[in-house]
Amino acid sequence: MAARRARSDHDWAVLASASKALTDRVPLLADRLLDELAENSPHYDLAVPRDEHWEQICVALRYGIEAIAASRSAPRRDLAYARELGRRRAEQGLPLELLHQAYRQAAYLVWDEMLDVVADDDPGSLPVLLRTATQMWSGVDRQTETLTVAYRATERELQRRTDGRGQALLDALLDAGDGDADRGLVQRAAAALDLPEAGRYAVVVLRSEHPGPGVPVEPGGMRFLWRMRTDVELAVVDLGAAATPTDLQTALRARCPGPGGISPVVGSLAKLGHARRLAELALSTVGPGGADAIVRLAERLPAALVVSRPELAGLLVAEVFGELLRLEAPDRATLVETLEAWLSCGGSAGRAATRLYCHRNTVFNRLRRLEQLTSRSLSRPRDLIELMLALEAYRRG
């Protein structure tokens, strides 16, 4: 027991002496380590100013060397500093694997230098280093674990702040007026969201009774940025160079519940507010029977015209369908259904008759009656336009 105690005291004396010599050599060790790191990767000098890096290496080396000969009850300044460096390097953007490599190279450098010190001063004590090697490298592992935890926690916090700032800027773009958004806002949003100021963008508005998190759609080179609102989900879609609104519509129909509206393409982030209102207008054209529909404004322009001016829509229905509205409900419904079928079938009475399960002459008779009641002719383009718009308004009445 006494021999073991004496050997322990001897070991401590060897480590303390070697640590003292190493501490005196810290500036030279820091120079060597900096050169090795710079030779291995240019990212060290890009992320951390060299003077700052040298000073921090010196502190880390001193605390690490101090821990080699310290008692188990001594405060671990090496771990506290590893935690601080982990946070700092995350803020500076140095990749975590390079930070790990820096610590490993520093440990090898200290170990090799310690071997040289003991070999020069007291070669007979080299076995002491072998007995303490496991403890030393265990300490290095603890330093690495400590800085990793701090680095990742800081990285998450930075990401949270970045996401929050980016989302706020995206909201500001979407809520901008019909004119172009403020230039400074556009520049900040482009930087925060990693999007080009000028590009090909569309806005999607999805309405759902139970909206969930943004639908993760990334097909065909399109990039989606989703935002939740009270009763809808919004997405700004970077269409890239080749994707079209039809491609976007197809992708959404395959993956998302409706109803939804898609804006026309706009050429810059500055116009996202205008695009959002157009997407909302497209969505408003989806009637009660289109709960699953996801529509493009470009294919719903007549309906959009009606929806956007409800007071004129009411006047249009009264003016064009006035006599029709005075019919009994079943009779009126039959004529309206026939007009809808005839229009859907491209003006073909035969196909409309098939859809309505009646004879084509029945279709003709109903259409002639509708012309008489409305004082409009289905063969005159202007009258036909008025009938189509009045029908669209009547559906939404």
Disulfide bonds with the S-S distance in Angstrom:
none
